[in-house]
């Protein structure tokens, strides 16, 4: 089986949406829960197989905290690692030997991309976009708009106070 056939077969078996964008180039959509979808490129290149997935745009603030999180997270990832492009946007990337890639390995790598992008998404937003989240929350409250998709960040806007003896809640 060629690498191109292996990629297509693995994507089909996983039930993933994808577009073939030329020989050995696949644009794959991985469904998530926190990050509703993660788009990834799978490329059968001349010398290696690579995967690249957009995670989030350049953080607005707390860059050092965001980058520290990414570097620490890299130590726990399988087959891929976080990187930033020249604009500061955050990606997951990986490069593999073409002769070592199997359907199981590709499935494992795609699973890792999804787990990291989806699992780390809210943390990255909290670290790098807290001010924007608070502003969005306030704007929605002022207009009576739904806060449903911001509930994961409620603690940034209205942190719960620790229970203090002698105080009663009303």
Secondary structure as the mmCIF struct_conf table of DSSP 4:
data_model
#
loop_
_struct_conf.conf_type_id
_struct_conf.id
_struct_conf.beg_label_comp_id
_struct_conf.beg_label_asym_id
_struct_conf.beg_label_seq_id
_struct_conf.end_label_comp_id
_struct_conf.end_label_asym_id
_struct_conf.end_label_seq_id
HELX_RH_AL_P HELX_RH_AL_P1 UNK A 3 UNK A 14
TURN_TY1_P TURN_TY1_P1 UNK A 15 UNK A 15
STRN STRN1 UNK A 17 UNK A 20
BEND BEND1 UNK A 22 UNK A 22
TURN_TY1_P TURN_TY1_P2 UNK A 23 UNK A 24
STRN STRN2 UNK A 25 UNK A 31
BEND BEND2 UNK A 33 UNK A 36
STRN STRN3 UNK A 37 UNK A 44
BEND BEND3 UNK A 46 UNK A 47
STRN STRN4 UNK A 49 UNK A 56
HELX_LH_PP_P HELX_LH_PP_P1 UNK A 57 UNK A 59
BEND BEND4 UNK A 60 UNK A 61
HELX_RH_AL_P HELX_RH_AL_P2 UNK A 63 UNK A 74
TURN_TY1_P TURN_TY1_P3 UNK A 75 UNK A 76
BEND BEND5 UNK A 78 UNK A 79
STRN STRN5 UNK A 81 UNK A 84
TURN_TY1_P TURN_TY1_P4 UNK A 86 UNK A 87
STRN STRN6 UNK A 90 UNK A 96
HELX_RH_3T_P HELX_RH_3T_P1 UNK A 98 UNK A 100
HELX_RH_AL_P HELX_RH_AL_P3 UNK A 103 UNK A 143
TURN_TY1_P TURN_TY1_P5 UNK A 144 UNK A 144
HELX_RH_3T_P HELX_RH_3T_P2 UNK A 148 UNK A 153
HELX_RH_AL_P HELX_RH_AL_P4 UNK A 154 UNK A 157
BEND BEND6 UNK A 158 UNK A 158
HELX_LH_PP_P HELX_LH_PP_P2 UNK A 159 UNK A 163
TURN_TY1_P TURN_TY1_P6 UNK A 165 UNK A 166
#
